[in-house]
Amino acid sequence: MPLITPAIKDTLLNHFVENYSLGQLIDLPRDQNLLGLSGGELASLTNQFVKMDLVKEWGSTRDSITISLNVESHDFIGRGGFYGQEILFQKNVEKIIWEIDRFEVSDVIKKPEIQSIKENIIQYMGLLANLGTAGDLISKIS
């Protein structure tokens, strides 16, 4: 199974928003290959959208899932979608690194402690590097 990236999630959510009205029932056959996504991938993404309140699930059978769009799906896309969420996360990490660097200059925290904090953040970002653009951030902060 390929990595589900923010771009793939945005493509699917945009497809729903561009092709269906709010409240319109959308029947997704589990064996359907939609936008290059297998039925299992489609079901997993739809489940995430339900948890995020972007769509409402009306029913699920062995053969299909029935959903409808919530207005939150339009709002989420308007705020940049999953890609925008990823960028915001990266900017927050950059801000944390910048604040740590300020502590380093002011000697509020001992330098070995600061280095340990930076290393922990870099290790955490390394775990997320496979999620897409987060890997670019690691090279900026190391």
N, C-alpha and C positions, 0 to 999 in steps of 0.2 A: 504494500500500500504506500503510495507516495505521501510525502509530508503535506499536510493540509496547512497552507500558508494563509496569512491575512488576505492576500490578493484573491485566492480561491474563494474564501468566505465572502469577500466583497462582491465578487462576480456572481455568486449564487444569490445573495441577498438583492443585488441590483436587478438580476433577472426577475425575481419575484415582484419587486416594486414596479418595474417597467412594464410587466405583462399582466398584472392582476390588480384589481381594485381592493381597497380596504374592505375587509369582511367577506370578500368573495372566497368560496371554498375552492381549495386547490387540492386535487387528488394526485398523489405522487406514487405511482406503482413502484414497488420495491425492486422489480427487475429492470426498471428504466435506467438508461444511461443518459443522464442529463448533464450537459456542459462538461462531458468527459468524466463525470463522477459516477462511480458504481452505485448500485442500490444501497449497499452498506454505508458508503461514505455519505451519500445523500441523507440517509436516516440519521447518521451521527451528527451531521451538521444541522439538520432540522431539529434534532433534540437539543443541541446547544442554543439554537435560535429560540426555542420554547423556553428554556431556562432563563434566557436573557429578556424574555417578554417581547421579543421582536415579532413572533408569530404565536398563534394559538393553535394547539392541536385539538381537533374535533373527534378524532378517532384513529385507531391503528388496528390493522388486521395483519395476518401473515403476508398478505399480498400488497397492501398499500397503506399509506399514511395520508390523512386528510388534515390540512392546515388552512389557516387564513392569516392575512397580514394584520398586524396591529399598527397603529399610528407611530409607535416607537420605532418601527423599522425605518420609516421615513426620517424621523429625527436622528437616528443613529447614522444613517448615510449622510445626512446634512452636516453632521459633526466630523466627518472624515471616515466613518466606518471602522473596520478592523485595522486597516492600514494606519489610519489616523490614531487609533488607540495604541498601536505599536510605536509610532513616532513619539507620542506623548510619554509613553513609558521610557523611551530612550532619553528624551529631554529631561525627565525627572532624575534619571540616573546621572546624567551629565551634571545636573545641578547639585546633586549630592557630592559628586567628585569635586566640583568647584568649591563647595562649602568646606569639604575636608581640606582642600588646598589652602583655604583661608586660615583654618585652624593651625596648619603647619607653619604658616608665616607668623602668626601671632603667638606661637608657643603655648597656647592654652592646653593642648594635649601633647604629650611627649611624642617625639618623632617615631619611635618604634611602634607605638600604638596606632598612629596615623597610617604607617606603612601596612600594618596588619589589617586595618579597616579597608584600605585600598585593595589589598590582596584578596580579602574575602569578597568584595564586590566583583572583582575581576573573575574570581572562580565562579561566582554565581552567574555572571554574564556568560561565562564559558559554557555552562549548562544550557543556557538559552540560545547559544549561537546557532544551533541547528534550526531555530525557528525562523530564520531569514535574516533580516537586516541587523539584528542584534549583534551579530559577529563583527560588523563594521565598527560598532561602538567600542569593542574590546581593544581594537588597534588604536583608537583615539586616547584611551585612558591608561594604557600600559606603557 
